[in-house]
Amino acid sequence: MAVIDAYGSGERAMGWYYYLDGKMKVPFKARCRFVRSISILKVKEEVKVLGMAPKEECEREMFVWIERPFGATATIIERSRDPGGRR
């Protein structure tokens, strides 16, 4: 668990951004669990996460760079399980 000391939503978002950026061990594989209108992924599609997207893109929700056949692109990241089923 992380405790974020922040005055507003922007500071909270940046606190999570730097926390995730420091904790994620990239690259790793992840699987899409549900469809969002802003995501290019399909349910159960597996991707390689390359790292956090630019902080300017993460002021409301967290985005990560993923590897795609045409190059890297950003997609939203949610609390999820890895493809092996562990949390």
QUIURFEN-V406275 format. One record per residue. RES is the residue in one letter. OMEGA is omega in degrees with one decimal (none if undefined). D_LAST is the distance of its C-alpha to the last C-alpha in Angstrom with 2 decimals. Layout:
{{RES | OMEGA | D_LAST} {RES | OMEGA | D_LAST}}
//
This chain:
{{M | 178.4 | 13.28} {A | 174.8 | 15.92} {V | -178.2 | 19.40} {I | 177.1 | 21.24} {D | -175.5 | 25.05} {A | -179.3 | 26.51} {Y | -177.6 | 29.62} {G | -177.0 | 28.60} {S | 179.0 | 26.07} {G | 177.7 | 26.88} {E | 176.7 | 26.27} {R | 179.7 | 22.98} {A | -180.0 | 21.85} {M | 174.7 | 23.06} {G | 176.9 | 21.35} {W | -179.9 | 17.92} {Y | -177.5 | 19.12} {Y | 175.2 | 20.11} {Y | -180.0 | 17.07} {L | -179.2 | 14.77} {D | 179.8 | 17.55} {G | -175.5 | 17.65} {K | -176.6 | 13.99} {M | 174.8 | 13.01} {K | -175.9 | 14.10} {V | -3.0 | 15.87} {P | 172.4 | 16.59} {F | 179.1 | 13.40} {K | 177.4 | 12.96} {A | -179.4 | 11.35} {R | 178.0 | 12.40} {C | -178.8 | 14.22} {R | 178.6 | 13.29} {F | -176.1 | 16.54} {V | 170.6 | 19.86} {R | -177.4 | 21.16} {S | -178.8 | 24.81} {I | -176.8 | 24.19} {S | 177.1 | 21.90} {I | -175.2 | 23.38} {L | 174.7 | 20.43} {K | 178.3 | 20.61} {V | -179.4 | 18.06} {K | 176.7 | 16.24} {E | -179.5 | 17.75} {E | -179.1 | 15.97} {V | 173.8 | 16.83} {K | 177.6 | 16.83} {V | -175.8 | 15.89} {L | -178.5 | 18.75} {G | 179.5 | 18.32} {M | 172.8 | 18.94} {A | 178.7 | 21.82} {P | -176.2 | 24.90} {K | 178.7 | 24.58} {E | 179.0 | 27.32} {E | -172.0 | 25.09} {C | -177.9 | 22.38} {E | 178.5 | 24.64} {R | 178.0 | 23.24} {E | -177.8 | 19.90} {M | 178.2 | 17.80} {F | 176.6 | 18.68} {V | 171.7 | 17.86} {W | 174.0 | 20.23} {I | 178.8 | 19.49} {E | 177.6 | 21.77} {R | -179.8 | 24.11} {P | -177.6 | 27.23} {F | -179.2 | 29.49} {G | -178.6 | 27.78} {A | 175.3 | 24.91} {T | -179.5 | 24.20} {A | 173.9 | 22.03} {T | -177.3 | 19.63} {I | 175.8 | 17.62} {I | 178.0 | 13.97} {E | 173.7 | 11.96} {R | -174.0 | 8.66} {S | 175.8 | 6.71} {R | 175.6 | 4.57} {D | -177.4 | 6.50} {P | 178.1 | 9.60} {G | 176.8 | 8.95} {G | 179.4 | 6.64} {R | 176.0 | 3.82} {R | none | 0.00}}
//
